[in-house]
Amino acid sequence: MLTKDGSTAQELATRLKTYDRETWDAVIREHNAPLTRYLFTFCPNASEDAAQITWLRAYSGIQSYDPELGQFRSWLFGIGHYAGLDAIRKAGRARTVNLEPAEIDQFPHGCGAPVPGLQSALAGCISHLSEDERRIVGAELFGWAENKDLAAKLRITIGNLYTIRSRAIAKIAKCLTKKGYDHVIG
């Protein structure tokens, strides 16, 4: 198999294992965006950090790469997968901020003034989510359950929970933008 620059996988591996800077720069330019997109699918809040960790691990562990066992991209994404899982575990241990329902209208606006009608607009946006999405967003906003407990209750993986939450938050942000509240979305 030939790489984009016309070299074989074995030649690429040899150059990478000698820590050739130009080769590493080219490989990072080629693979960083797809790697970050892949990581975003299951750890959206830490995909860039996980990508950085992946590159550090790949650089320090390049001597273990064997092109006869698979493509460089597969090897790299395997490292990325575990870096993403580590990020999810770390996020699961992090504390979340709990908001009381009455505090929703108190999101910062300008000089800290309340945002009129934000609570009803947010409630309207949330009402369009699926039941699982509402449970996950509610748990996030109001601290109803720990991530691992909620994932177990919904019978999904913690990674799937993060993906569903990320998509639900994106839907809410889009809905709030349509309702003219884009200035409160951070």
C-alpha positions in Angstrom: 0.0 0.0 0.0 1.3 3.5 -0.9 0.9 6.6 1.3 -0.2 10.0 -0.1 3.5 10.9 -0.8 4.0 7.7 -2.8 6.1 5.8 -0.2 5.2 2.4 1.2 3.9 1.8 4.7 7.3 0.3 5.6 9.1 3.4 4.4 6.7 5.6 6.3 7.2 3.6 9.5 11.0 3.8 9.1 10.9 7.6 8.8 8.5 7.9 11.7 10.7 5.7 13.9 13.7 7.9 13.2 11.6 10.8 14.5 11.9 12.7 11.1 10.2 16.0 11.8 9.0 16.6 8.2 7.4 13.1 8.2 5.7 13.7 11.5 4.5 17.1 10.4 3.0 15.6 7.3 1.4 12.8 9.2 -0.1 15.1 11.7 -1.5 17.4 9.0 -3.1 14.4 7.2 -4.6 12.7 10.3 -5.3 15.3 12.9 -8.6 16.5 11.6 -10.1 13.0 11.0 -8.7 11.9 14.4 -10.3 14.9 16.2 -13.7 14.3 14.4 -13.6 10.6 15.4 -12.9 11.5 19.1 -15.7 14.1 18.9 -18.2 11.3 18.3 -17.8 9.9 21.7 -16.0 12.5 23.8 -17.2 15.9 22.4 -16.1 18.0 25.4 -12.5 16.7 25.3 -11.9 15.7 21.7 -9.1 18.1 21.1 -7.4 17.2 24.4 -7.7 13.6 23.6 -6.2 14.2 20.2 -3.2 15.9 21.7 -2.7 13.0 24.1 -3.0 10.6 21.2 -0.2 12.3 19.3 2.0 12.3 22.4 1.4 8.6 23.0 1.9 7.8 19.3 5.2 9.8 19.2 6.5 8.1 22.3 5.3 4.7 21.3 6.1 4.7 17.6 8.7 2.0 18.0 5.8 -0.4 18.7 4.1 0.3 15.4 4.4 -2.5 12.9 3.1 -1.7 9.4 2.7 -5.4 8.7 0.0 -5.6 11.3 -2.1 -2.8 10.0 -2.2 0.7 8.6 -0.7 3.7 10.6 -4.2 5.3 10.7 -5.7 2.2 12.4 -2.8 2.1 14.9 -3.2 5.9 15.6 -7.0 5.7 16.0 -6.6 2.7 18.4 -4.4 4.9 20.5 -7.0 7.7 20.1 -9.8 5.5 21.2 -8.2 4.7 24.5 -7.2 8.4 25.0 -10.9 9.3 24.4 -12.0 6.7 26.9 -9.6 8.1 29.4 -11.1 11.6 28.8 -14.6 10.2 29.4 -13.5 8.5 32.7 -11.8 11.8 33.8 -15.0 13.8 32.9 -17.1 11.3 34.8 -15.1 12.1 38.0 -15.4 15.8 37.5 -18.0 17.7 39.5 -20.8 19.4 37.6 -22.5 22.7 38.4 -26.1 22.3 39.6 -28.7 24.9 38.7 -32.0 25.3 40.4 -34.9 25.8 38.0 -35.5 29.3 39.2 -31.8 30.2 38.3 -32.2 29.4 34.6 -33.4 33.0 33.9 -30.4 34.3 35.7 -27.8 33.3 33.1 -25.4 36.2 32.5 -26.6 38.8 29.9 -24.6 41.8 29.3 -23.7 43.1 32.8 -25.3 40.2 34.6 -28.9 41.2 34.2 -31.5 38.4 33.9 -32.5 37.3 30.5 -36.3 37.9 30.2 -38.2 34.8 29.0 -35.2 32.6 28.8 -36.7 30.0 31.1 -39.8 29.5 29.0 -37.8 29.5 25.8 -35.5 26.9 27.2 -38.4 24.8 28.4 -39.9 25.0 24.9 -36.6 23.8 23.4 -36.2 21.0 25.8 -39.8 19.8 25.2 -38.8 19.0 21.6 -36.1 16.5 22.7 -36.6 12.8 23.0 -37.4 11.3 26.5 -33.8 10.0 26.9 -32.4 13.4 25.8 -34.6 15.2 28.3 -33.5 12.9 31.1 -29.8 13.4 30.3 -30.1 17.2 30.0 -32.2 17.3 33.2 -29.6 15.3 35.0 -26.9 17.7 33.8 -28.8 20.8 34.6 -30.2 19.8 38.0 -27.9 17.1 39.2 -30.6 14.4 39.3 -28.2 11.6 38.8 -24.5 10.8 38.4 -23.5 10.0 34.7 -22.7 6.4 35.4 -26.0 5.8 37.2 -28.0 7.5 34.5 -26.2 5.5 31.8 -26.9 2.3 33.7 -30.6 3.3 34.1 -30.9 4.1 30.4 -29.0 0.9 29.5 -26.4 2.8 27.4 -22.7 3.2 27.7 -21.2 6.3 29.3 -19.7 7.2 26.0 -23.2 7.0 24.4 -24.6 9.1 27.2 -22.0 11.9 26.4 -22.8 11.7 22.7 -26.5 12.0 23.3 -26.0 14.8 25.7 -23.8 16.7 23.3 -26.3 16.3 20.5 -29.2 17.4 22.8 -27.3 20.5 23.9 -26.6 21.3 20.2 -30.3 21.0 19.5 -31.1 23.3 22.4 -28.6 25.8 21.3 -30.0 25.8 17.7 -33.5 26.2 19.1 -32.5 29.1 21.3 -30.7 30.7 18.4 -33.9 30.5 16.3 -35.9 32.1 19.2 -33.4 35.0 19.3 -31.4 33.9 22.4 -28.1 33.3 20.6 -26.5 36.0 22.8 -26.8 33.7 25.9 -25.2 30.7 24.3 -21.5 30.4 25.3 
